């Protein structure tokens, strides 16, 4: 669920940037944080699957 939410946030950020609601620099910073969060969640999911 959390990974899907990260994908939703990334999409909404890119949409907001495309509609000029966010400056490019601000959007890039927030998208970077969302990407890192997605990577951390992905590693957690892989860890949990391999531990079972």
NUBA-24228 format. One line per field, with one value per atom (N, C-alpha, C, O): residue number from 1; x, y, z; atom name. Coordinates in steps of 0.1 Angstrom, whole numbers, padded with zeros to 4 digits. Each point is the difference from the previous one (the first is absolute). Layout:
// residues N
doke <- [NUM  ...]
c1 <- [X  ...]
c2 <- [Y  ...]
c3 <- [Z  ...]
drengu <- [CA  ...]
// end
This chain:
// residues 52
doke <- [1  1  1  1  2  2  2  2  3  3  3  3  4  4  4  4  5  5  5  5  6  6  6  6  7  7  7  7  8  8  8  8  9  9  9  9  10  10  10  10  11  11  11  11  12  12  12  12  13  13  13  13  14  14  14  14  15  15  15  15  16  16  16  16  17  17  17  17  18  18  18  18  19  19  19  19  20  20  20  20  21  21  21  21  22  22  22  22  23  23  23  23  24  24  24  24  25  25  25  25  26  26  26  26  27  27  27  27  28  28  28  28  29  29  29  29  30  30  30  30  31  31  31  31  32  32  32  32  33  33  33  33  34  34  34  34  35  35  35  35  36  36  36  36  37  37  37  37  38  38  38  38  39  39  39  39  40  40  40  40  41  41  41  41  42  42  42  42  43  43  43  43  44  44  44  44  45  45  45  45  46  46  46  46  47  47  47  47  48  48  48  48  49  49  49  49  50  50  50  50  51  51  51  51  52  52  52  52]
c1 <- [0008  -0008  0009  -0003  0013  0009  0007  0002  0002  0007  -0009  0004  -0016  -0010  -0003  -0001  0002  -0002  0011  -0002  0014  0012  -0001  0003  -0008  -0002  -0010  0001  -0012  -0010  0005  -0003  0011  0007  0009  -0001  0009  0008  -0008  0004  -0015  -0008  -0006  0000  -0006  -0006  0010  -0003  0015  0010  0004  0001  0000  0004  -0012  0002  -0014  -0012  0000  -0002  0004  0001  0011  -0002  0013  0011  -0004  0002  -0008  -0004  -0011  -0001  -0007  -0010  0005  -0008  0020  0007  -0005  0000  -0004  -0004  0013  0000  0010  0013  0011  0000  0010  0012  0008  -0001  0008  0007  0010  0001  0006  0010  -0007  0005  -0016  -0007  -0005  0001  -0007  -0006  0011  -0002  0014  0011  0005  0003  -0003  0004  -0010  0004  -0016  -0011  0000  -0002  0003  0000  0012  -0001  0012  0012  -0002  0004  -0011  -0003  -0010  0002  -0012  -0009  0006  -0003  0013  0007  0008  0000  0007  0008  -0009  0003  -0015  -0009  -0005  -0001  -0001  -0004  0011  -0003  0016  0011  0001  0002  -0004  0001  -0012  0003  -0015  -0011  0003  -0004  0009  0003  0010  -0002  0013  0010  -0007  0003  -0012  -0007  -0008  0000  -0008  -0008  0008  -0003  0014  0009  0006  0001  0002  0006  -0011  0004  -0016  -0010  -0004  -0002  0003  -0003  0010  -0002  0015  0011  0002  0006  -0012  0001  -0010  0001  -0011  -0011  0003  -0007]
c2 <- [-0012  0012  0013  0009  -0009  0011  0003  0011  -0022  0002  0006  0008  -0013  0006  0015  0008  -0004  0014  0008  0011  -0016  0007  0002  0011  -0021  0002  0011  0008  -0008  0010  0014  0009  -0008  0013  0005  0011  -0020  0003  0005  0010  -0017  0004  0014  0008  -0006  0013  0011  0011  -0013  0010  0003  0012  -0022  0003  0007  0009  -0012  0007  0014  0009  -0006  0013  0008  0012  -0018  0007  0003  0011  -0020  0002  0011  0007  -0005  0010  0013  0009  -0008  0012  0004  0011  -0021  0002  0000  0006  -0012  -0001  0004  -0002  0009  0004  -0013  -0010  0010  -0012  -0004  -0012  0021  -0003  -0006  -0010  0015  -0005  -0014  -0010  0008  -0013  -0010  -0012  0015  -0009  -0005  -0011  0021  -0004  -0010  -0010  0013  -0008  -0014  -0010  0010  -0012  -0009  -0012  0018  -0007  -0007  -0011  0018  -0006  -0011  -0011  0012  -0010  -0012  -0012  0014  -0011  -0008  -0012  0020  -0007  -0008  -0011  0016  -0007  -0013  -0010  0011  -0012  -0010  -0012  0016  -0009  -0007  -0012  0020  -0006  -0010  -0011  0014  -0009  -0013  -0011  0013  -0012  -0009  -0012  0018  -0008  -0007  -0012  0019  -0007  -0011  -0011  0013  -0011  -0012  -0012  0014  -0011  -0007  -0012  0020  -0006  -0009  -0011  0016  -0008  -0013  -0010  0011  -0012  -0010  -0012  0016  -0009  -0006  -0011  0017  -0005  -0010  -0007  0005  -0010  -0014  -0009]
c3 <- [0000  0000  0000  -0007  0015  0001  -0013  -0004  -0002  -0013  -0011  -0007  0007  -0009  0003  -0009  0022  0003  -0004  -0005  0005  -0004  -0016  -0004  -0003  -0014  -0003  -0009  0017  -0001  0002  -0008  0018  0003  -0011  -0004  -0001  -0012  -0012  -0006  0004  -0012  0003  -0009  0020  0003  0000  -0004  0009  -0001  -0014  -0004  -0005  -0014  -0007  -0008  0012  -0005  0004  -0008  0021  0005  -0006  -0003  0000  -0007  -0014  -0005  -0002  -0014  -0001  -0010  0020  0000  0006  0002  0001  0006  0013  0004  0004  0014  0009  0011  -0015  0007  -0009  -0012  0018  -0007  -0003  0008  -0019  -0004  0011  0003  0003  0010  0013  0005  -0001  0012  -0004  0008  -0020  -0004  0000  0004  -0010  -0001  0014  0002  0008  0013  0007  0006  -0008  0007  -0008  0007  -0020  -0007  0004  0001  0001  0005  0013  0002  0007  0013  -0002  0007  -0015  -0003  -0006  0004  -0013  -0006  0010  0000  0009  0011  0009  0004  -0001  0008  -0006  0006  -0019  -0008  0000  0001  -0002  0000  0014  0001  0010  0013  0002  0005  -0009  0001  -0008  0004  -0016  -0009  0007  0000  0006  0007  0012  0003  0004  0012  -0005  0006  -0017  -0005  -0004  0003  -0010  -0004  0012  0000  0010  0013  0006  0005  -0004  0007  -0008  0006  -0019  -0008  0001  0000  0000  0001  0013  0002  0009  0013  0004  0010  -0019  0003  -0004  0002]
drengu <- [N  CA  C  O  N  CA  C  O  N  CA  C  O  N  CA  C  O  N  CA  C  O  N  CA  C  O  N  CA  C  O  N  CA  C  O  N  CA  C  O  N  CA  C  O  N  CA  C  O  N  CA  C  O  N  CA  C  O  N  CA  C  O  N  CA  C  O  N  CA  C  O  N  CA  C  O  N  CA  C  O  N  CA  C  O  N  CA  C  O  N  CA  C  O  N  CA  C  O  N  CA  C  O  N  CA  C  O  N  CA  C  O  N  CA  C  O  N  CA  C  O  N  CA  C  O  N  CA  C  O  N  CA  C  O  N  CA  C  O  N  CA  C  O  N  CA  C  O  N  CA  C  O  N  CA  C  O  N  CA  C  O  N  CA  C  O  N  CA  C  O  N  CA  C  O  N  CA  C  O  N  CA  C  O  N  CA  C  O  N  CA  C  O  N  CA  C  O  N  CA  C  O  N  CA  C  O  N  CA  C  O  N  CA  C  O  N  CA  C  O  N  CA  C  O  N  CA  C  O  N  CA  C  O]
// end
